[in-house]
Amino acid sequence: MFRLTVAALCRQIAEQWQPEQVEEKSDELVLFVLEEYKLLPIHYRLPIRLLTLCFCCYSLANSLTLFHRLDSSRQRKQLQAWRQSCFTPFKLLVRFFQSLVLIKIFSSHEPSACLARDHNLSVGLVTLRSVVHADVVVVGSGPGGAISAALLAEAGFQVLLIEEGPLIKSEYEPFSASEMSHLLRYGGLGVMLGRNSISYLEGRCVGGASEVNSGLYLRAPAEVLIEWQCGNHVQACKLEDLMPYYEKNETELNVTDFLGTHPMAGQKLEEGAQTLGWRTVNVKKWRSYPSEECWSDHLRAPYRSMSKSFLPRFVKAGGQLLSDSKVVNICEHSNEWQLNVKSKQNRLRVDAKYLFLTAGAVQTPALMRRSGIKRNIGNSLHSSLIIKVIARFSEEVNSQDMGMPVQQVREFAPHLSFACGISSKAQLALGLQDYPRLGFDLDREWTNLAIYTVILSPQGRGKVRLPLWSKWDKISGRASSSWVTYSIQDQDWLSLGTGLKKLSTLLLAAGATEIYPVMKLAEPLRKSEDISRLADNVAEYSPQISALHLCGSCPMGENRQMCATDSYGKVHGYENLYINDASLLCSYPGANPQASIMAIARRNVEAFIKQHQNIQHNGS
């Protein structure tokens, strides 16, 4: 009954957006939705299944017929009733299925049409027996893990890099249904639990989040780094301290400006800011451009992600890569660290003299808490909060190869900033879900629409915890999924409202004819009076909020009351255990944190290597 209900739901949602393709793609659509559902952890799957069965039985109580047996008009009526329900779980269920359907029907490329990735990482892949020993084990191959593993291997250490996700051998359309399924944890459907549900993304593949983001590169503002030094007592963390590490990474990652003609959506953001006298910047990216005149950001091939930069160096230096393998827990034994690892082939134990945890701001604290290491671990998850608007212009501003424009308004940074967003048909459809009665024809209108974002550095914090049944998982040897909660503060809602009004004012100044905030409004914003009538607290409009740039769950510093590690990532109270990823950052730095994550990771690894060399020299 669950499958039949899901099939009827998907068909009904698809008919509202692309009725001509329902018959042709119905089976393919249902299969995609069910496969995405299977990727979710049990604490997501169970309530979705129960609510779906309730949805089915709702029609039985009202019409004495199961939902999938109703005629199309009555199915549409029930779907609309749940979409507008005052009971939040009913609305969230409809949004869950609707989001998946829209992503699938508006994603143009399937895996069979994708290009092969050009990398030589396969030579470093290993299949290991039951017990293995290494000088250094690095857990997680994202930006922090990749640079750690590469520098350690090049310094002569025997390094094993363990990655839970697979080695991806195809190029997928950015932010498409196929990329979600293959490169992101939970198929890109991560949700922070709390009074307001917040979506978030985690990479889950060799290279981590660097394989799925847009390569934006911004150094942390100097004032933020000073706050870290004062609040957490972080040593050697001022901008001048980190500058050599920023510069080394920028050279090795080919961080560059685009010098040609920018896409029109980005130009509109800059034009509106100039009209209002606000400061803008063109953010650099770690990528190469085919020429100075031609903007093309549709594929990820030119990007210097970890699988195309530090990981090939790691393999060339003799490092070993174990993919599709999850570290269940770790324990300290006889001055070494033992890792209980579950791979596709078998279970094995890995012994390491030194252990670097670089699995990201959620998975690193989750692993440590599964292992009984909890002091200041997972208590202070930071992120940016994102609210989107869709702007309509009379001229074309969007194109197939636009990708992520680089213009950002930094007038109010680091607290607030404005940027262009990914504006594919799928992302536009997701944003327009709250305006169903306006009847958009995206195939005809999408080139005149573009997505823009308010990026807030919030006061709220999150936590990373394990589910209640994790004790039983520990007994059975399974790795519990993480449980992420987040609390949006009242001041954050007010700040998001302020940002929404400022961004809408900017877009009207840039010539937008209509603005559709991604929230429940009766009509789009067309003039400044419409903006002024918006409530200061946008929570009442039930906006779609997403969290990006997760960090700070295991903060560094010498203040042991609040910090999990010292200033260089060594975990307080433990020998030879290090964290070297986004978890270390003391707060969201008010800008994309990739540059700071990698600068701090390089600083920490170089300090570790130097200390190790000094010990060896003194010993000899």
C-alpha positions in Angstrom: 0.0 0.0 0.0 2.9 2.3 0.7 4.3 2.0 -2.8 0.9 2.4 -4.4 0.3 5.6 -2.4 3.7 7.0 -3.3 3.1 6.2 -7.0 -0.3 8.0 -7.0 1.2 11.0 -5.1 4.1 11.4 -7.5 1.8 11.1 -10.5 -0.6 13.7 -9.2 2.3 16.2 -8.3 3.9 15.7 -11.7 0.6 16.4 -13.6 0.5 19.8 -12.0 3.9 20.8 -13.5 4.5 18.7 -16.6 1.3 16.8 -17.5 2.6 15.8 -20.9 5.4 13.7 -19.4 3.5 11.8 -16.8 2.7 8.7 -18.8 6.2 8.5 -20.3 8.2 8.9 -17.0 5.8 7.7 -14.3 7.6 4.5 -13.5 11.0 6.1 -13.6 9.8 8.9 -11.3 8.4 6.6 -8.7 11.6 4.5 -8.7 13.7 7.6 -8.1 11.5 8.7 -5.2 11.6 5.3 -3.6 15.3 5.0 -4.0 15.8 8.4 -2.4 13.5 7.3 0.5 15.7 4.2 1.1 18.8 6.4 1.5 17.3 8.1 4.5 18.2 7.0 8.1 15.5 5.1 10.1 14.5 8.1 12.1 13.5 9.8 8.8 12.0 6.8 7.1 9.7 5.6 9.8 7.7 8.9 10.2 7.5 9.3 6.5 6.1 5.8 6.1 3.6 6.3 8.9 2.4 9.6 7.6 2.1 8.2 4.0 -0.1 5.4 5.3 -2.1 8.0 7.2 -2.5 9.9 4.0 -3.8 6.8 2.3 -6.2 6.0 5.1 -7.4 9.7 5.2 -9.2 9.1 1.9 -10.6 5.8 3.2 -12.2 7.7 6.1 -13.6 10.4 3.8 -14.5 8.5 0.7 -14.4 4.8 1.7 -11.6 4.4 -0.9 -7.9 4.2 -0.7 -6.0 7.2 -2.1 -4.5 5.4 -5.1 -8.0 4.3 -6.2 -9.5 7.8 -6.1 -10.2 9.6 -9.4 -7.7 12.3 -10.3 -9.9 15.3 -9.2 -10.4 13.8 -5.7 -6.7 13.0 -5.4 -5.9 16.6 -6.3 -8.3 17.9 -3.7 -6.9 15.7 -0.9 -3.3 16.7 -1.9 -4.3 20.3 -1.7 -5.9 19.9 1.7 -2.7 18.3 3.1 -0.6 21.0 1.5 -2.6 23.7 3.2 -3.1 21.9 6.5 -2.5 23.6 9.8 -0.8 20.3 11.0 2.9 20.8 10.2 3.7 17.0 9.6 1.0 16.8 6.9 2.5 19.8 5.1 6.1 18.5 5.4 5.1 15.1 4.0 3.6 16.7 0.8 6.7 19.0 0.5 9.0 15.9 0.8 7.4 14.1 -2.1 6.8 17.3 -4.1 10.5 18.3 -3.8 11.7 14.9 -5.1 9.3 14.9 -8.0 10.3 18.4 -9.1 14.0 17.7 -8.9 13.5 14.6 -11.0 11.3 15.9 -13.7 13.4 19.1 -14.2 16.8 17.4 -14.1 17.8 17.0 -17.8 20.8 14.7 -17.5 20.8 11.1 -16.4 23.9 9.0 -15.4 24.1 7.3 -18.8 24.6 10.7 -20.4 27.4 11.8 -18.0 31.0 12.1 -18.8 33.7 10.0 -17.2 35.9 11.7 -14.6 39.5 12.1 -15.5 41.5 11.2 -12.4 43.9 8.5 -11.4 42.8 7.8 -7.8 41.9 4.2 -8.6 45.5 3.2 -8.3 45.4 4.2 -4.6 42.3 2.1 -3.8 42.9 -0.8 -1.5 41.0 -3.8 -0.2 42.2 -4.7 3.3 42.2 -7.8 5.5 40.9 -8.2 9.0 43.7 -6.3 10.8 45.8 -3.4 9.4 48.4 -1.1 10.8 49.3 2.4 9.6 51.4 5.3 10.9 48.5 7.7 10.4 44.9 7.1 9.6 42.8 10.0 8.2 39.0 9.5 8.4 37.2 11.6 5.8 38.4 12.8 2.4 36.8 16.3 2.1 38.9 19.5 2.1 40.3 19.0 5.6 41.0 15.3 5.1 42.5 15.6 1.6 45.0 18.2 2.5 45.9 16.5 5.7 46.5 13.1 4.0 48.4 14.6 1.1 50.9 16.6 3.2 51.4 13.7 5.7 52.1 11.2 2.9 54.5 13.7 1.2 56.3 14.1 4.5 57.0 10.3 4.5 54.3 8.9 6.8 52.5 5.7 5.9 48.9 7.1 5.6 45.6 5.3 5.2 42.7 7.5 4.2 39.3 6.1 5.0 36.2 7.4 3.2 32.6 6.3 3.9 31.4 7.2 0.4 32.3 5.9 -3.1 34.9 6.9 -5.6 32.8 8.7 -8.2 33.8 8.0 -11.8 31.3 10.1 -13.7 30.5 13.8 -14.0 26.9 14.6 -13.1 24.8 17.6 -13.9 25.3 20.0 -10.9 22.5 19.8 -8.4 20.6 17.3 -10.5 18.7 14.2 -9.3 21.6 12.0 -10.2 24.2 14.1 -8.4 22.0 14.1 -5.3 21.7 10.3 -5.3 25.3 9.5 -5.9 27.3 12.3 -4.1 25.3 13.5 -1.1 24.4 11.9 2.2 20.8 10.9 2.4 20.4 11.8 -1.2 20.6 15.5 -0.3 17.6 15.3 2.1 19.3 16.0 5.4 17.0 17.8 7.9 17.9 19.5 11.2 15.2 18.7 13.7 13.7 21.4 15.9 10.7 23.8 16.1 11.5 24.6 12.5 12.8 22.0 10.1 16.0 23.2 8.3 17.4 21.4 5.3 21.2 20.8 5.0 23.6 19.0 2.7 26.6 16.8 3.4 28.9 15.4 0.8 29.4 11.6 0.9 32.0 10.5 -1.7 35.7 10.6 -2.2 36.5 14.3 -2.1 33.6 15.1 0.2 31.7 18.4 -0.2 34.3 19.8 -2.6 32.9 17.5 -5.3 29.4 19.1 -5.1 29.9 22.8 -4.3 30.6 25.7 -6.5 34.3 26.2 -5.5 33.7 29.7 -4.0 36.8 30.9 -2.1 36.7 33.7 0.5 39.2 34.3 3.3 37.7 34.8 6.8 37.2 38.5 7.8 40.0 39.7 10.2 37.4 40.7 12.8 36.0 37.1 13.0 39.5 35.7 13.5 40.1 38.2 16.3 36.8 37.0 18.0 38.1 33.4 17.8 41.3 34.4 19.5 39.6 36.4 22.2 36.7 34.1 22.9 38.3 30.6 22.5 41.9 31.6 23.1 43.0 30.3 19.8 46.8 30.8 19.2 48.3 31.9 15.9 44.9 32.6 14.2 45.0 36.2 13.2 44.7 37.0 9.5 48.5 37.7 9.3 49.1 34.3 10.9 47.0 32.4 8.4 48.0 34.4 5.3 50.9 32.1 4.3 48.6 29.1 4.4 45.8 30.9 2.4 48.4 31.8 -0.2 49.9 28.3 -0.5 46.4 26.8 -1.0 45.4 29.5 -3.5 48.4 28.7 -5.6 48.0 24.9 -5.5 44.2 25.1 -6.1 44.5 27.7 -8.9 42.1 30.1 -7.2 41.3 32.7 -9.9 39.1 35.6 -10.8 36.8 35.5 -13.9 37.8 38.3 -16.2 35.2 38.1 -19.0 31.5 39.0 -19.3 29.6 37.7 -16.3 26.1 36.1 -16.5 23.2 38.6 -16.5 21.8 37.4 -13.1 25.1 38.3 -11.4 25.2 41.6 -13.2 21.7 42.4 -12.0 22.8 41.9 -8.3 25.8 44.2 -8.8 23.6 46.8 -10.7 21.1 47.0 -7.8 23.9 47.3 -5.2 25.5 50.1 -7.1 22.2 51.9 -7.3 21.9 51.7 -3.5 25.6 52.4 -2.9 26.3 49.0 -1.4 29.6 47.2 -1.6 30.0 44.2 -3.8 32.8 41.7 -4.4 33.4 39.1 -7.2 34.3 36.0 -5.3 37.2 33.9 -6.6 36.8 30.1 -7.4 39.2 27.2 -7.4 38.8 26.4 -11.1 40.1 27.2 -14.5 38.2 29.1 -17.2 38.3 28.1 -20.9 38.9 31.7 -21.9 38.6 35.2 -20.5 35.6 36.0 -22.6 33.4 32.9 -22.2 31.5 32.2 -18.9 30.7 28.5 -18.6 29.8 27.1 -15.2 27.5 24.3 -16.0 29.8 21.3 -15.4 32.3 20.6 -12.6 35.1 19.4 -14.9 37.2 22.6 -14.6 37.0 22.7 -10.8 40.0 21.9 -8.6 38.0 19.8 -6.2 39.9 17.4 -3.8 39.7 14.5 -6.3 41.5 16.7 -8.8 44.0 18.4 -6.5 45.2 17.0 -3.2 44.0 13.4 -3.5 46.0 12.7 -6.6 49.1 14.1 -4.7 48.2 11.8 -1.8 48.1 8.7 -4.1 51.3 9.7 -5.9 53.1 10.0 -2.5 52.2 6.4 -1.7 49.0 6.9 0.3 46.3 4.3 0.4 42.6 5.0 0.0 39.9 2.8 1.4 36.5 4.0 0.1 33.0 2.7 0.8 34.0 2.1 4.4 32.5 3.5 7.6 34.4 3.9 10.9 31.9 2.5 13.4 33.9 3.6 16.5 37.4 4.3 17.8 39.2 3.4 21.0 42.6 4.1 22.6 44.7 1.0 23.3 48.4 0.7 24.2 49.4 4.2 22.9 47.6 3.5 19.6 44.2 4.0 18.2 42.0 1.1 17.1 39.3 1.7 14.5 36.4 -0.6 14.0 35.7 -0.3 10.3 32.7 -1.7 8.3 33.3 -1.9 4.5 31.3 -3.4 1.7 33.4 -6.6 1.8 33.9 -7.2 5.5 34.6 -5.8 8.9 38.2 -5.0 9.9 40.3 -3.4 12.6 42.8 -0.7 11.8 45.5 0.3 14.2 47.1 3.7 14.0 49.8 5.5 15.8 48.2 8.9 15.0 44.5 9.4 14.1 43.1 12.5 12.3 39.3 12.9 12.2 38.2 14.9 9.2 34.7 13.6 8.4 33.0 17.0 8.7 31.1 19.0 11.2 28.4 16.4 11.7 30.1 13.0 11.1 33.3 13.8 13.1 31.4 14.6 16.4 29.0 11.7 15.7 31.9 9.2 15.4 33.5 10.6 18.6 30.2 10.4 20.6 29.7 6.8 19.3 33.2 6.1 20.8 32.4 7.7 24.2 34.3 10.9 23.6 31.8 13.7 24.5 33.5 16.6 26.3 32.6 19.7 24.2 31.9 17.4 21.3 28.8 18.2 19.1 27.4 20.9 21.4 27.9 24.0 19.3 27.2 23.4 15.7 27.3 26.6 13.7 26.2 27.3 10.1 24.9 30.0 7.9 21.1 30.3 7.5 19.8 30.8 3.9 16.5 32.2 2.7 15.8 32.5 -1.0 13.9 34.7 -3.4 13.1 34.3 -7.1 13.2 37.4 -9.2 11.5 37.9 -12.5 13.0 40.3 -15.0 11.6 41.5 -18.3 14.8 40.5 -20.1 16.6 37.1 -20.1 18.9 36.7 -17.1 19.3 32.9 -16.9 20.9 30.3 -19.1 21.8 26.6 -19.2 25.5 27.2 -18.4 25.1 29.9 -15.7 25.8 27.8 -12.7 26.8 29.9 -9.7 27.6 33.6 -10.5 30.4 35.1 -8.3 28.9 38.5 -7.3 28.1 39.0 -3.6 26.9 42.0 -1.8 29.1 42.4 1.3 27.9 45.8 2.6 26.5 44.2 5.8 29.0 41.4 6.2 29.9 39.4 8.1 26.4 39.4 9.6 24.4 39.6 6.4 25.3 39.1 2.7 23.4 38.6 -0.5 24.4 36.3 -3.5 23.1 34.7 -6.6 22.0 31.1 -6.3 21.8 28.0 -8.5 18.9 28.8 -10.8 18.3 25.6 -12.7 14.8 24.6 -13.6 14.7 22.1 -10.8 15.8 24.7 -8.2 13.3 27.3 -9.6 10.5 24.7 -9.3 11.4 24.0 -5.7 11.3 27.6 -4.9 7.9 28.2 -6.5 6.1 25.4 -4.7 4.4 28.0 -2.5 2.8 29.8 -5.5 0.9 26.9 -7.2 -2.1 28.9 -8.2 0.0 31.2 -10.4 0.5 28.4 -12.8 4.2 28.8 -14.0 5.3 27.4 -17.3 9.0 27.0 -16.4 9.9 25.6 -19.8 8.9 28.9 -21.3 9.6 31.4 -18.4 12.8 30.1 -16.7 15.3 32.2 -18.6 13.6 35.4 -17.1 13.9 34.0 -13.6 16.8 33.8 -11.2 17.4 32.8 -7.6 19.0 35.1 -5.0 19.9 34.4 -1.4 20.0 36.1 2.0 23.0 34.6 3.9 22.8 35.1 7.7 25.4 34.6 10.3 22.9 33.6 13.0 22.9 33.5 16.8 21.3 30.1 17.0 23.3 26.9 17.5 22.8 23.3 16.7 23.8 20.0 18.3 24.9 16.6 17.0 23.6 13.7 18.9 22.9 10.0 18.5 19.4 8.5 18.5 18.0 6.9 21.6 18.6 3.4 20.1 22.3 4.0 19.6 23.1 1.8 22.7 21.5 -1.2 21.0 23.4 -0.3 17.8 26.6 -0.3 19.7 25.9 -3.8 21.1 25.2 -5.1 17.6 28.2 -3.4 16.1 26.3 -1.0 13.8 27.1 2.7 13.4 24.2 4.9 14.4 23.2 7.7 12.2 23.6 11.2 13.6 20.8 13.2 14.9 21.1 17.0 14.2 19.0 19.6 16.0 19.0 23.3 15.6 17.3 26.2 17.3 16.6 29.4 15.3 16.5 32.4 17.7 13.9 35.2 17.6 16.6 37.6 16.6 17.6 35.4 13.7 14.1 35.5 12.4 14.1 39.3 12.6 17.5 39.4 10.9 16.3 37.2 8.1 13.3 39.5 7.7 15.7 42.5 7.5 17.8 40.7 4.9 14.7 39.7 2.9 13.6 43.4 2.7 17.0 44.7 1.8 17.5 42.1 -0.9 14.1 42.7 -2.4 14.7 46.4 -2.4 18.0 45.8 -4.3 16.3 43.6 -6.9 13.6 46.1 -7.6 16.4 48.7 -8.0 18.0 46.3 -10.5 14.8 46.2 -12.6 13.0 43.1 -11.3 9.3 43.2 -12.1 8.2 40.5 -9.6 9.9 38.9 -6.5 8.8 35.6 -5.1 10.2 35.0 -1.6 10.4 31.2 -1.0 7.6 31.3 1.6 3.9 31.3 1.9 2.8 34.7 0.5 -0.5 35.3 -1.4 1.2 37.4 -4.1 4.7 38.3 -5.3 6.3 41.6 -4.3 6.0 44.1 -7.1 6.8 47.5 -5.5 8.4 49.0 -2.5 5.0 49.3 -0.7 4.7 45.5 -0.9 8.1 45.1 0.8 7.3 47.5 3.6 4.1 45.6 4.4 6.0 42.4 5.1 6.1 41.5 8.8 9.5 42.0 10.5 9.4 38.4 11.8 9.2 36.2 8.7 8.6 33.1 10.7 4.8 33.6 10.3 5.2 33.0 6.5 6.7 29.5 7.0 9.8 30.2 4.8 12.0 27.4 3.5 15.2 27.7 5.5 18.4 25.9 4.6 21.7 25.7 6.5 25.0 25.8 4.6 28.6 25.9 5.7 28.2 23.6 8.8 31.1 24.1 11.2 32.1 24.6 14.8 30.9 21.4 16.4 34.3 20.6 18.0 35.8 24.1 18.4 39.5 24.6 18.8 41.2 26.8 21.4 43.0 26.8 24.7 39.8 27.6 26.7 39.1 24.0 27.9 35.7 25.0 29.3 34.3 25.4 25.8 36.9 23.9 23.4 37.2 20.3 22.2 40.8 20.6 21.0 43.8 22.8 21.4 44.7 25.5 18.9 46.2 23.0 16.5 43.4 20.4 16.6 44.8 18.0 19.2 41.9 16.7 21.3 42.1 17.8 24.9 42.8 14.9 27.2 43.9 12.4 24.5 47.2 11.5 23.0 47.7 11.3 19.2 44.1 12.1 18.4 43.4 15.1 16.1 40.5 16.9 14.5 41.3 18.8 11.3 38.1 19.8 9.5 35.2 22.3 9.6 34.4 21.1 13.2 37.4 23.2 14.5 36.1 26.6 13.4 34.9 28.5 16.4 31.9 30.0 14.5 30.6 30.5 11.0 33.1 33.1 9.6 30.6 35.2 7.7 31.8 33.8 4.4 32.1 30.5 2.7 34.4 28.6 5.1 36.3 26.4 2.6 39.3 28.7 2.4 39.6 28.9 6.2 39.1 25.2 6.7 41.9 24.4 4.4 44.2 27.2 5.7 43.8 26.0 9.3 44.1 22.3 8.2 47.4 23.1 6.5 48.7 25.1 9.4 47.9 22.2 11.8 49.4 19.5 9.7 52.6 21.5 9.0 52.9 22.1 12.8 52.4 18.3 13.4 55.0 17.4 10.9 57.5 19.9 12.3 56.9 18.7 15.9 57.3 15.0 14.8 60.6 15.9 13.0 61.9 17.7 16.1 61.1 14.7 18.3 62.9 12.4 15.9 65.9 14.7 15.7 66.2 15.0 19.4 65.8 11.3 19.8 68.6 10.6 17.4 
